[in-house]
Amino acid sequence: MNKTELIDHIASEADISKAAAGRALDSAVDAVKKTLKKGGQVTLVGFGTFYVGKRAARVGRNPRTGDAIKIKAAKVPKFRAGKALKDAIN
């Protein structure tokens, strides 16, 4: 499912226009981004939790030349599925 299909689904389930569903989806995604950028987490009970993880600095290899390169530490977005989502899939 892509963004357009998700907007169509939201619009039909919530009985709102596609434009309103698109704005609602964009707003929700933007809220998650802003919260994660501040270092917080977003918990949707029954669905899951979005949070920021840390990736340590490490040494990697350039696949073309085989030379060692330094890869910087980074913050990465992560998602942990909730129990209800896991149960719905299985």
C-alpha positions in Angstrom: 0.0 0.0 0.0 1.4 3.4 -0.9 0.5 6.9 0.4 -2.3 7.5 -2.2 -3.9 4.1 -1.4 -3.7 4.9 2.3 -5.3 8.3 1.8 -8.1 6.7 -0.2 -8.7 4.1 2.6 -8.7 6.8 5.3 -11.2 8.9 3.3 -13.6 6.0 2.7 -13.4 4.7 6.3 -13.7 8.1 8.0 -16.3 9.4 5.4 -14.2 12.5 4.7 -12.8 14.0 1.5 -9.5 12.7 0.0 -8.0 16.2 0.5 -8.9 16.2 4.2 -7.6 12.7 4.6 -4.3 13.7 2.9 -3.9 16.7 5.3 -4.7 14.5 8.3 -2.1 11.9 7.2 0.5 14.6 6.5 -0.2 16.2 9.9 0.2 12.9 11.7 3.5 12.0 10.0 4.8 15.5 10.6 3.9 15.2 14.4 5.9 11.9 14.6 8.9 13.5 12.8 8.9 16.5 15.1 8.6 14.4 18.2 11.4 12.1 17.1 13.6 15.0 16.2 13.3 16.3 19.8 14.4 12.9 21.0 10.9 11.8 22.2 8.8 8.8 21.3 5.3 8.3 20.0 3.3 5.5 21.4 0.0 4.4 19.7 -1.5 1.9 22.1 -2.3 -1.3 20.3 -0.3 -0.3 17.2 3.3 0.4 18.3 5.9 2.8 19.3 8.1 5.1 17.2 11.4 6.0 18.9 15.0 7.1 18.2 17.8 4.6 18.4 21.5 5.2 18.3 23.9 3.6 15.9 27.5 3.5 17.1 30.4 4.7 14.9 32.1 1.9 13.1 34.6 1.0 10.5 33.2 -0.3 7.2 34.7 -1.3 3.8 34.4 0.4 0.5 33.0 -2.4 -1.7 34.7 -1.1 -4.8 38.2 -0.7 -3.4 38.2 -2.7 -0.2 39.6 0.3 1.7 38.5 0.8 5.3 36.3 3.8 5.9 35.0 5.4 9.1 31.2 5.5 9.4 29.9 8.2 11.8 27.6 7.5 14.7 24.0 8.3 13.8 20.5 8.5 15.3 18.0 6.3 13.5 14.2 6.1 13.7 12.9 2.8 14.9 9.5 1.2 15.3 8.5 -1.5 17.8 5.1 -3.2 17.0 2.5 -3.4 19.8 0.8 -6.6 21.0 -2.4 -5.9 19.1 -0.6 -5.4 15.8 1.4 -8.6 16.3 -1.7 -10.6 17.2 -3.5 -9.2 14.1 -0.8 -10.4 11.8 -0.4 -13.9 13.3 
